[in-house]
Amino acid sequence: MEALEQRILKEGQYLGNGILKVDSFINHQVDPLLMDACGREFARLFGGVGATKILTAEISGIAPALTTAIHLGLPVVYARKTKPITMPDQVYLTLAPSHTKGRMVELIVSPEHLGGGEKVLIIDDFLATGATILGLVRLTQTAGSTVVGIGTLIEKTFEGGRRALEHLGVPVFSLARIVELNEEKIVFA
Amino acid sequence: MEALEQRILKEGQYLGNGILKVDSFINHQVDPLLMDACGREFARLFGGVGATKILTAEISGIAPALTTAIHLGLPVVYARKTKPITMPDQVYLTLAPSHTKGRMVELIVSPEHLGGGEKVLIIDDFLATGATILGLVRLTQTAGSTVVGIGTLIEKTFEGGRRALEHLGVPVFSLARIVELNEEKIVFA
C-alpha cells in the first residue's frame, strides 16, 4: 500500500537487530486516518474469505484490527498478554517469543469470546518470524475454529514468517513488504 | 449514550468490588460499530475544545481513543505500561494505581510524541477514581502541554473520579454514567 510505504520511508527508523521503529504512526502514536485506510484495504483484500471474527494480539495489533473490523462489520477479539481478573479461570493460553521483548509472552483468549466454528481473520502489525501469529493460530485451532486469512501491516520478508504460515493454506497479505532493511535503506518488494 | 447503556444492561456483569465486566464489547472482544459510534459521539462533544492530540492509556483505552481520533482527524498517543526498546532512554513516566490489577502501574510517554504546546484530549474506557486519568494529566503537564477535555465510555459516579478532575476546569463527558451498581441492578444517571 503506497501510503503506508511512503510513511515508513519518511518516518521509520532502523534500530539494528532487525527492529524497525514506527512509533510515530503505529506503535505509540497512531495516525488514525492512515490506520483507517489500512483497515479499508484489509477489508477489500479479505472481503471474500467468509470471516466471522477478527483476532489480534494486544497491544499494537489493536489499531489495525479495529479499523479492519469497522470496515468488515465483524467483532474483534484481542488476545491478552496477562490474564485480567474479569476473565474466567479456564482460558486458552499459548506462549510466543517476543522479538522486541527478548522473552516468551503469554497469549490468552477467553472461551467466552473465541468458541468453536468461527472463521477467524488474524490481523497484526508485523509479520517477522511469524511466531506471534502462529500463537494466534494455535489459540484459534484449540478453540475449535478455523483461520481463514492473515493480514499484517508490515512484513519483513527476510525473517521467514510467510514460509512459516504456508502450511495453513490461507491467504496472507501484508500492506508493506520490506525485502531489505539496514542503516542506509528500506527496500520494498 | 443510549446504545452504550443498552449494551451494558444486556451484557455487563457485576463481579463484586465495584468491577463491571464488559469483556464482550469493550475489554477483550470489541464491537467495532459501537466503538465507532462512541468515537463519533466524543468527536461531537469535544469538537469545540481545540484539541491537537488525543492521549489514552494502553490497553483498553486504545479502541475508543482511536475511533475518536478518526472522527476528529487528530493523532492519538497511547501511554505504554512497559517501556519498549524502541523508546528513547529519556521518557515521561508516572505511576497510577490500577483497580483491576491491584497494584501501581507505570504510564510512559515518549517526549518524541508528546511535546510542549499541545492541547490534549484524554480518552479512556472507564472513569472510576480518576487515578489513571490523573496520571495522563500529569504526563501532559510535565510535557508542557495542556489538557482541554476528558472523555470516558463508562463512569462509575460513586467512585469520585469526576470530583478528582474538577480542579482542571475542563469538560468531562462520559457516555454512560452508572450511579448504582450491584448484583441486582445497574442504574444510569
Interface residues (C-beta under 8 A of the other chain):
Chain A: L15 I19 K21 D23 S24 N27 H28 Q29 V30 D31 P32 L33 M35 D36 E58 I59 I62 A63 L66 T67 A69 I70 G73 L74 P75 V76 V77 Y78 R80 P84 I85 T86 M87 T100 K101 V109 S110 E112 H113
Chain B: L15 I19 K21 D23 S24 N27 H28 Q29 V30 D31 P32 L33 M35 D36 E58 I59 I62 A63 L66 T67 A69 I70 G73 L74 P75 V76 V77 Y78 R80 P84 I85 T86 M87 T100 K101 V109 S110 E112 H113
